[in-house]
Amino acid sequence: GVPPAALRLFCERVGISKTDSNIDYSNLEDCVRETMDATSARAFCVLKPLLVTITNWNGDEMEQFEADRHPKIAEMGKRGIPFGKQVYIERSDFFDVDGPEGQTSKGRSPKGFKRLLPNGNVRLRYAYVIQCDEIDRDPDTNEPIELKCTYVPETRAGV
């Protein structure tokens, strides 16, 4: 659905004209985005999950990290993000040097790539820096199905 305030904003922006004209649909989308930005809390979503197992994590403990519900509106409060021995990252946040994307680029990550690489470090948002030590692959497709990583305890975010 489209919030009524977004429709009003859209009508204000396009105005009234006596001549026929076409208004790009992205103008309506911008109005919806602008209206909802002020009222919508934020969350994470992983669409193509890749399992990350933290090998040096203590047992089945879970740690909670706090994140703002909205980056600009502190009054919306905070939310907890669980972190433990197993977490999921977006598949596109891992560049597989030996996988399909590595074969097409001869094992070189794209210029400016700031995501996880084999034997590379990356900070998980609101959490720790992790290093990818091992990759478990699907035997049929050679796609990674699990990353075995270690975390650096001194790098906890917010400390």
TAKA-V860993 format. One record per residue. N is the residue number from 1. OMEGA is omega in whole degrees, -180 to 180 (NA if undefined). Layout:
N|OMEGA / N|OMEGA
This chain:
1|178 / 2|179 / 3|179 / 4|180 / 5|179 / 6|177 / 7|178 / 8|179 / 9|179 / 10|180 / 11|177 / 12|-176 / 13|-177 / 14|177 / 15|-178 / 16|-180 / 17|177 / 18|-180 / 19|176 / 20|177 / 21|177 / 22|178 / 23|180 / 24|-178 / 25|-179 / 26|175 / 27|177 / 28|179 / 29|178 / 30|179 / 31|178 / 32|-180 / 33|-179 / 34|180 / 35|-177 / 36|-180 / 37|-176 / 38|-174 / 39|-173 / 40|174 / 41|-178 / 42|176 / 43|177 / 44|175 / 45|176 / 46|-176 / 47|177 / 48|-172 / 49|172 / 50|-176 / 51|174 / 52|177 / 53|179 / 54|-171 / 55|-180 / 56|178 / 57|-178 / 58|173 / 59|-178 / 60|179 / 61|173 / 62|177 / 63|179 / 64|173 / 65|180 / 66|177 / 67|177 / 68|175 / 69|178 / 70|-176 / 71|-176 / 72|-175 / 73|-177 / 74|-178 / 75|178 / 76|175 / 77|-178 / 78|176 / 79|179 / 80|176 / 81|-179 / 82|178 / 83|-179 / 84|-177 / 85|179 / 86|175 / 87|177 / 88|173 / 89|177 / 90|-178 / 91|-178 / 92|177 / 93|177 / 94|177 / 95|-177 / 96|-177 / 97|-178 / 98|-179 / 99|-176 / 100|-179 / 101|178 / 102|180 / 103|-179 / 104|-179 / 105|180 / 106|175 / 107|179 / 108|177 / 109|180 / 110|179 / 111|180 / 112|-179 / 113|-175 / 114|-178 / 115|-174 / 116|177 / 117|173 / 118|-178 / 119|179 / 120|179 / 121|174 / 122|175 / 123|172 / 124|-175 / 125|-179 / 126|-174 / 127|-174 / 128|168 / 129|177 / 130|176 / 131|179 / 132|-177 / 133|-173 / 134|-180 / 135|172 / 136|-174 / 137|172 / 138|-176 / 139|-178 / 140|-173 / 141|-177 / 142|177 / 143|176 / 144|177 / 145|178 / 146|174 / 147|175 / 148|-174 / 149|171 / 150|178 / 151|180 / 152|-174 / 153|-177 / 154|-174 / 155|-178 / 156|179 / 157|176 / 158|-180 / 159|NA
